[in-house]
Amino acid sequence: MSARLFEEADHAECYQKSRPDWPQEIIQTCLSFLREKRTGPFELAVDVACGSGQSTRPLAPHFAKVIGTDISEEQLGAAKRVSNPPNVEYRIGRGECIPVADNSADLVTCATAVHWLDVDEFFREVDRVLKPLGCVFIYSYHIIYPYWEGEDSMNQELEKLVREVFMNILVPHFNDRIHLALNNLTDIRIPYAENIRNEALEFRQESSVESYMGYLKSLSGYRAYRQKNPNLPDPLDTVQELLTVSGSKTRYQDPKLYMRSPVVVLLGRKLESKNVK
């Protein structure tokens, strides 16, 4: 069974406000792979475990229709409350039972979520819904770190603190499947003969102290920790304090804060109508 997380209304709202949309540079990696053996225009992309749409909306310029699916009604509600391109639709559904027709999708994506799914069942569903020569695109960041532009020593100190809080305090409160993501998806392999693993990409986006702290507070491990330890100090207070102090000490009058993380990408191409066992 897939893990059921991120389903409370306030959590979904925090997720929608704080999780960054995926940049087009990452999407283009997928499209280049798809175009190697398929020519457009492309009809349908399906974004599985889409949450509040951060990985769904960036697909819209490249497909006639994009369907985001998620197990959480609250997450889909949050996705629908923001502006979406007219060709984007959201449907309730598990990653192991994708709510689209057989052989209908040019592309199936799953961003920073495959580790929450029953992977074998997910790939069987991917094979069912993909057209021949359609592709599956799985991508995930690790820990997103903050960094101030041009301030290497400050950024090293911030990265050290964030890693310590994440690994020592929050990780024990995540679902056990978080380790699949922390291991850069090394235990997940797309079961198609033609598949690629790429670890050379990076997620990078301009942010703010408020937005970055919102990202940390949207983590399921943080929310589980706070629910279990409501009377203990908030472990993110030290991160916010250092982030604020370091920002006030930069050499720039208008310092820019970014979020960044290495990205692992898994790509696979369906060559026949039935090639997943």
ROKOLVEX-825980 format. One record per residue (C-alpha): residue in three letters; x, y, z; chain. Coordinates in nm, 4 decimals. Layout:
<lumros>
ALA | X | Y | Z | A
...
</lumros>
This chain:
<lumros>
MET | 0.0000 | 0.0000 | 0.0000 | A
SER | 0.1070 | 0.3561 | -0.0602 | A
ALA | 0.1735 | 0.5782 | 0.2400 | A
ARG | -0.1040 | 0.8255 | 0.3294 | A
LEU | 0.0522 | 1.1568 | 0.4288 | A
PHE | -0.0021 | 1.5319 | 0.3764 | A
GLU | -0.3811 | 1.4890 | 0.4074 | A
GLU | -0.4850 | 1.7388 | 0.6761 | A
ALA | -0.6319 | 2.0646 | 0.5434 | A
ASP | -0.3746 | 2.2894 | 0.7131 | A
HIS | -0.0892 | 2.0668 | 0.5960 | A
ALA | -0.2147 | 2.0749 | 0.2383 | A
GLU | -0.2393 | 2.4541 | 0.2535 | A
CYS | 0.1147 | 2.4820 | 0.3916 | A
TYR | 0.2348 | 2.2450 | 0.1210 | A
GLN | 0.0689 | 2.4497 | -0.1531 | A
LYS | 0.2145 | 2.7790 | -0.0301 | A
SER | 0.5660 | 2.6580 | 0.0488 | A
ARG | 0.6667 | 2.3820 | -0.1907 | A
PRO | 0.8344 | 2.5287 | -0.5008 | A
ASP | 0.7161 | 2.4551 | -0.8545 | A
TRP | 0.9554 | 2.2442 | -1.0568 | A
PRO | 1.1682 | 2.4501 | -1.2990 | A
GLN | 1.1402 | 2.4116 | -1.6736 | A
GLU | 1.5067 | 2.3060 | -1.6946 | A
ILE | 1.4154 | 1.9786 | -1.5230 | A
ILE | 1.1017 | 1.9319 | -1.7343 | A
GLN | 1.3042 | 1.9801 | -2.0526 | A
THR | 1.5263 | 1.6853 | -1.9573 | A
CYS | 1.2189 | 1.4660 | -1.9678 | A
LEU | 1.0853 | 1.6150 | -2.2904 | A
SER | 1.4175 | 1.5644 | -2.4678 | A
PHE | 1.4055 | 1.1959 | -2.3790 | A
LEU | 1.0440 | 1.1662 | -2.4944 | A
ARG | 1.1184 | 1.3356 | -2.8270 | A
GLU | 1.4003 | 1.0945 | -2.9115 | A
LYS | 1.1444 | 0.8436 | -3.0440 | A
ARG | 0.8166 | 1.0355 | -3.0425 | A
THR | 0.7214 | 1.3475 | -3.2337 | A
GLY | 0.4659 | 1.5925 | -3.1034 | A
PRO | 0.2224 | 1.7326 | -3.0543 | A
PHE | 0.1735 | 1.5376 | -2.7346 | A
GLU | -0.1773 | 1.4725 | -2.6085 | A
LEU | -0.1649 | 1.3689 | -2.2422 | A
ALA | 0.0705 | 1.3850 | -1.9463 | A
VAL | -0.0287 | 1.2333 | -1.6117 | A
ASP | 0.1408 | 1.3567 | -1.2938 | A
VAL | 0.1023 | 1.0921 | -1.0215 | A
ALA | 0.1011 | 1.1867 | -0.6517 | A
CYS | 0.0838 | 1.5479 | -0.7637 | A
GLY | 0.0113 | 1.7006 | -0.4226 | A
SER | -0.0938 | 2.0617 | -0.4717 | A
GLY | 0.0257 | 2.0772 | -0.8317 | A
GLN | 0.3872 | 2.1958 | -0.8137 | A
SER | 0.4929 | 1.9283 | -1.0630 | A
THR | 0.1680 | 1.9354 | -1.2633 | A
ARG | 0.1413 | 2.2950 | -1.3788 | A
PRO | 0.4930 | 2.3094 | -1.5337 | A
LEU | 0.3893 | 2.0334 | -1.7782 | A
ALA | 0.0987 | 2.2359 | -1.9179 | A
PRO | 0.2831 | 2.4207 | -2.2000 | A
HIS | 0.3945 | 2.0934 | -2.3564 | A
PHE | 0.0775 | 1.8806 | -2.3687 | A
ALA | -0.2784 | 1.9240 | -2.4898 | A
LYS | -0.3955 | 1.8003 | -2.1493 | A
VAL | -0.2315 | 1.7394 | -1.8131 | A
ILE | -0.3979 | 1.5355 | -1.5376 | A
GLY | -0.2654 | 1.5529 | -1.1835 | A
THR | -0.3689 | 1.2661 | -0.9559 | A
ASP | -0.3352 | 1.2292 | -0.5812 | A
ILE | -0.4794 | 1.0196 | -0.3002 | A
SER | -0.5526 | 1.3286 | -0.0886 | A
GLU | -0.8674 | 1.5316 | -0.1494 | A
GLU | -0.7225 | 1.8130 | 0.0612 | A
GLN | -0.4096 | 1.8336 | -0.1527 | A
LEU | -0.6145 | 1.8429 | -0.4714 | A
GLY | -0.8377 | 2.1084 | -0.3178 | A
ALA | -0.5303 | 2.3214 | -0.2475 | A
ALA | -0.4126 | 2.2651 | -0.6063 | A
LYS | -0.7457 | 2.3836 | -0.7463 | A
ARG | -0.7535 | 2.6986 | -0.5311 | A
VAL | -0.4566 | 2.8521 | -0.7116 | A
SER | -0.4388 | 2.9620 | -1.0733 | A
ASN | -0.4008 | 2.6672 | -1.3113 | A
PRO | -0.3613 | 2.6616 | -1.6903 | A
PRO | -0.6892 | 2.5744 | -1.8655 | A
ASN | -0.5572 | 2.2382 | -1.9854 | A
VAL | -0.4820 | 2.1132 | -1.6318 | A
GLU | -0.7243 | 1.8806 | -1.4514 | A
TYR | -0.7001 | 1.7104 | -1.1120 | A
ARG | -0.8394 | 1.3672 | -1.0252 | A
ILE | -0.8471 | 1.1672 | -0.7035 | A
GLY | -0.6609 | 0.8385 | -0.7258 | A
ARG | -0.3818 | 0.6236 | -0.5852 | A
GLY | -0.0513 | 0.5931 | -0.7670 | A
GLU | -0.1195 | 0.2210 | -0.7841 | A
CYS | -0.4525 | 0.2790 | -0.9617 | A
ILE | -0.4065 | 0.5719 | -1.1995 | A
PRO | -0.7473 | 0.7100 | -1.3056 | A
VAL | -0.6896 | 0.7288 | -1.6822 | A
ALA | -0.7560 | 0.4890 | -1.9702 | A
ASP | -0.5228 | 0.2199 | -2.1044 | A
ASN | -0.2613 | 0.3345 | -2.3582 | A
SER | -0.3703 | 0.6983 | -2.3272 | A
ALA | -0.0678 | 0.8857 | -2.1884 | A
ASP | 0.2397 | 1.0118 | -2.3681 | A
LEU | 0.4088 | 1.0721 | -2.0355 | A
VAL | 0.3676 | 0.9705 | -1.6702 | A
THR | 0.5584 | 1.1710 | -1.4112 | A
CYS | 0.6095 | 1.1336 | -1.0369 | A
ALA | 0.7999 | 1.4081 | -0.8548 | A
THR | 0.9450 | 1.3589 | -0.5052 | A
ALA | 0.6775 | 1.1015 | -0.4282 | A
VAL | 0.7608 | 0.7596 | -0.5743 | A
HIS | 0.9110 | 0.6543 | -0.2410 | A
TRP | 0.5630 | 0.6792 | -0.0835 | A
LEU | 0.4132 | 0.4321 | -0.3365 | A
ASP | 0.4032 | 0.0561 | -0.3783 | A
VAL | 0.6651 | 0.0740 | -0.6515 | A
ASP | 0.5859 | -0.2565 | -0.8244 | A
GLU | 0.2155 | -0.1753 | -0.8460 | A
PHE | 0.2940 | 0.1764 | -0.9639 | A
PHE | 0.5083 | 0.0542 | -1.2516 | A
ARG | 0.2416 | -0.1945 | -1.3589 | A
GLU | -0.0033 | 0.0949 | -1.3751 | A
VAL | 0.2456 | 0.3090 | -1.5653 | A
ASP | 0.2761 | 0.0354 | -1.8252 | A
ARG | -0.1005 | 0.0117 | -1.8538 | A
VAL | -0.1606 | 0.3810 | -1.9174 | A
LEU | 0.1401 | 0.4642 | -2.1365 | A
LYS | 0.1187 | 0.4588 | -2.5132 | A
PRO | 0.3890 | 0.2606 | -2.6957 | A
LEU | 0.7065 | 0.4717 | -2.6905 | A
GLY | 0.5571 | 0.6774 | -2.4099 | A
CYS | 0.7868 | 0.7641 | -2.1200 | A
VAL | 0.7887 | 0.7632 | -1.7422 | A
PHE | 0.9792 | 1.0398 | -1.5633 | A
ILE | 1.0624 | 1.0081 | -1.1922 | A
TYR | 1.2515 | 1.2873 | -1.0233 | A
SER | 1.3325 | 1.3840 | -0.6706 | A
TYR | 1.5346 | 1.6326 | -0.4738 | A
HIS | 1.7112 | 1.5330 | -0.1527 | A
ILE | 1.7199 | 1.7951 | 0.1235 | A
ILE | 1.6608 | 2.1482 | -0.0037 | A
TYR | 1.9173 | 2.3838 | 0.1489 | A
PRO | 1.9101 | 2.7637 | 0.1737 | A
TYR | 2.1992 | 2.9685 | 0.0481 | A
TRP | 2.2789 | 3.3354 | 0.0281 | A
GLU | 2.4235 | 3.4497 | -0.3030 | A
GLY | 2.8009 | 3.4879 | -0.2789 | A
GLU | 2.8327 | 3.3879 | 0.0886 | A
ASP | 3.0081 | 3.0503 | 0.0889 | A
SER | 3.1079 | 3.0353 | 0.4552 | A
MET | 2.7588 | 3.1322 | 0.5747 | A
ASN | 2.6039 | 2.8756 | 0.3417 | A
GLN | 2.8263 | 2.5990 | 0.4726 | A
GLU | 2.7175 | 2.6797 | 0.8273 | A
LEU | 2.3507 | 2.6849 | 0.7225 | A
GLU | 2.3806 | 2.3568 | 0.5361 | A
LYS | 2.5449 | 2.1885 | 0.8346 | A
LEU | 2.2676 | 2.3021 | 1.0710 | A
VAL | 1.9840 | 2.2074 | 0.8351 | A
ARG | 2.1357 | 1.8635 | 0.7802 | A
GLU | 2.1761 | 1.8055 | 1.1533 | A
VAL | 1.8147 | 1.9016 | 1.2260 | A
PHE | 1.6816 | 1.7029 | 0.9341 | A
MET | 1.8803 | 1.3819 | 0.9873 | A
ASN | 1.9009 | 1.3740 | 1.3689 | A
ILE | 1.5619 | 1.5144 | 1.4713 | A
LEU | 1.3156 | 1.4868 | 1.1824 | A
VAL | 1.4132 | 1.1670 | 0.9981 | A
PRO | 1.3076 | 0.9346 | 1.2849 | A
HIS | 0.9567 | 1.0807 | 1.2545 | A
PHE | 0.9144 | 1.0293 | 0.8808 | A
ASN | 0.7510 | 0.7205 | 0.7342 | A
ASP | 1.0230 | 0.4560 | 0.6892 | A
ARG | 1.0035 | 0.4944 | 0.3113 | A
ILE | 1.1812 | 0.8291 | 0.3344 | A
HIS | 1.5054 | 0.6313 | 0.3164 | A
LEU | 1.4346 | 0.5513 | -0.0491 | A
ALA | 1.4531 | 0.9240 | -0.1197 | A
LEU | 1.7498 | 0.9823 | 0.1088 | A
ASN | 1.9370 | 0.7092 | -0.0835 | A
ASN | 1.8781 | 0.9032 | -0.4083 | A
LEU | 1.6324 | 0.6372 | -0.5306 | A
THR | 1.9159 | 0.3876 | -0.5744 | A
ASP | 1.6782 | 0.1053 | -0.4779 | A
ILE | 1.4269 | 0.2006 | -0.7491 | A
ARG | 1.4753 | 0.0981 | -1.1093 | A
ILE | 1.2307 | 0.1572 | -1.3913 | A
PRO | 1.1566 | -0.1910 | -1.5310 | A
TYR | 1.1967 | -0.0997 | -1.8974 | A
ALA | 1.4894 | -0.2118 | -2.1091 | A
GLU | 1.5510 | 0.1479 | -2.2095 | A
ASN | 1.6050 | 0.3503 | -1.8936 | A
ILE | 1.8379 | 0.6263 | -1.7772 | A
ARG | 1.9559 | 0.7498 | -1.4393 | A
ASN | 2.0822 | 1.1092 | -1.4206 | A
GLU | 2.2279 | 1.2666 | -1.1060 | A
ALA | 2.3883 | 1.5694 | -1.2733 | A
LEU | 2.0957 | 1.8097 | -1.2327 | A
GLU | 2.0259 | 2.0663 | -0.9620 | A
PHE | 1.7116 | 2.2342 | -0.8353 | A
ARG | 1.7668 | 2.6059 | -0.7763 | A
GLN | 1.5074 | 2.8746 | -0.7102 | A
GLU | 1.5003 | 3.2215 | -0.5566 | A
SER | 1.3284 | 3.2208 | -0.2173 | A
SER | 1.2874 | 3.4148 | 0.1082 | A
VAL | 1.3353 | 3.3320 | 0.4749 | A
GLU | 0.9584 | 3.2943 | 0.5134 | A
SER | 0.9224 | 3.0670 | 0.2100 | A
TYR | 1.2173 | 2.8483 | 0.3046 | A
MET | 1.0918 | 2.8035 | 0.6592 | A
GLY | 0.7500 | 2.7177 | 0.5160 | A
TYR | 0.9116 | 2.4437 | 0.3093 | A
LEU | 1.0706 | 2.2920 | 0.6206 | A
LYS | 0.7408 | 2.3132 | 0.8097 | A
SER | 0.5624 | 2.1318 | 0.5247 | A
LEU | 0.7787 | 1.8204 | 0.5745 | A
SER | 0.5790 | 1.5264 | 0.7056 | A
GLY | 0.8581 | 1.4398 | 0.9494 | A
TYR | 0.8439 | 1.7865 | 1.1036 | A
ARG | 0.4684 | 1.7721 | 1.1475 | A
ALA | 0.4885 | 1.4259 | 1.3042 | A
TYR | 0.7610 | 1.5468 | 1.5419 | A
ARG | 0.5523 | 1.8470 | 1.6530 | A
GLN | 0.2424 | 1.6344 | 1.7066 | A
LYS | 0.4391 | 1.3925 | 1.9218 | A
ASN | 0.6346 | 1.6600 | 2.1104 | A
PRO | 0.4078 | 1.9653 | 2.1375 | A
ASN | 0.5760 | 2.0924 | 2.4542 | A
LEU | 0.9350 | 2.0680 | 2.3320 | A
PRO | 1.1107 | 2.3601 | 2.1612 | A
ASP | 1.0540 | 2.3859 | 1.7890 | A
PRO | 1.3668 | 2.2363 | 1.6247 | A
LEU | 1.3325 | 2.4776 | 1.3338 | A
ASP | 1.3724 | 2.7858 | 1.5546 | A
THR | 1.7517 | 2.7512 | 1.5427 | A
VAL | 1.7427 | 2.7302 | 1.1625 | A
GLN | 1.5282 | 3.0416 | 1.1320 | A
GLU | 1.7483 | 3.2330 | 1.3747 | A
LEU | 2.0689 | 3.1481 | 1.1884 | A
LEU | 1.9064 | 3.2160 | 0.8524 | A
THR | 1.7860 | 3.5591 | 0.9654 | A
VAL | 2.1142 | 3.6541 | 1.1339 | A
SER | 2.3242 | 3.5390 | 0.8387 | A
GLY | 2.1048 | 3.7374 | 0.6003 | A
SER | 2.1651 | 4.0530 | 0.8013 | A
LYS | 2.5412 | 3.9989 | 0.7793 | A
THR | 2.5798 | 3.9552 | 0.4041 | A
ARG | 2.7945 | 4.2013 | 0.2128 | A
TYR | 2.5023 | 4.2957 | -0.0130 | A
GLN | 2.2423 | 4.5651 | 0.0541 | A
ASP | 1.9699 | 4.3495 | -0.1041 | A
PRO | 2.0855 | 3.9906 | -0.0452 | A
LYS | 1.9249 | 3.7136 | -0.2476 | A
LEU | 1.8294 | 3.3871 | -0.0821 | A
TYR | 1.7959 | 3.0715 | -0.2894 | A
MET | 1.6796 | 2.7163 | -0.2317 | A
ARG | 1.8842 | 2.4429 | -0.3932 | A
SER | 1.9296 | 2.0673 | -0.3949 | A
PRO | 2.0801 | 1.7990 | -0.6168 | A
VAL | 1.8153 | 1.6231 | -0.8252 | A
VAL | 1.8065 | 1.2585 | -0.9260 | A
VAL | 1.6138 | 1.1743 | -1.2442 | A
LEU | 1.4954 | 0.8322 | -1.3609 | A
LEU | 1.3676 | 0.8005 | -1.7189 | A
GLY | 1.2162 | 0.4992 | -1.8910 | A
ARG | 1.0576 | 0.4300 | -2.2283 | A
LYS | 0.7823 | 0.1791 | -2.3022 | A
LEU | 0.8817 | -0.0057 | -2.6182 | A
GLU | 0.5976 | -0.2573 | -2.6340 | A
SER | 0.2412 | -0.2650 | -2.5080 | A
LYS | 0.3245 | -0.5348 | -2.2518 | A
ASN | 0.6766 | -0.5313 | -2.1190 | A
VAL | 0.6437 | -0.5057 | -1.7403 | A
LYS | 0.6124 | -0.8381 | -1.5640 | A
</lumros>
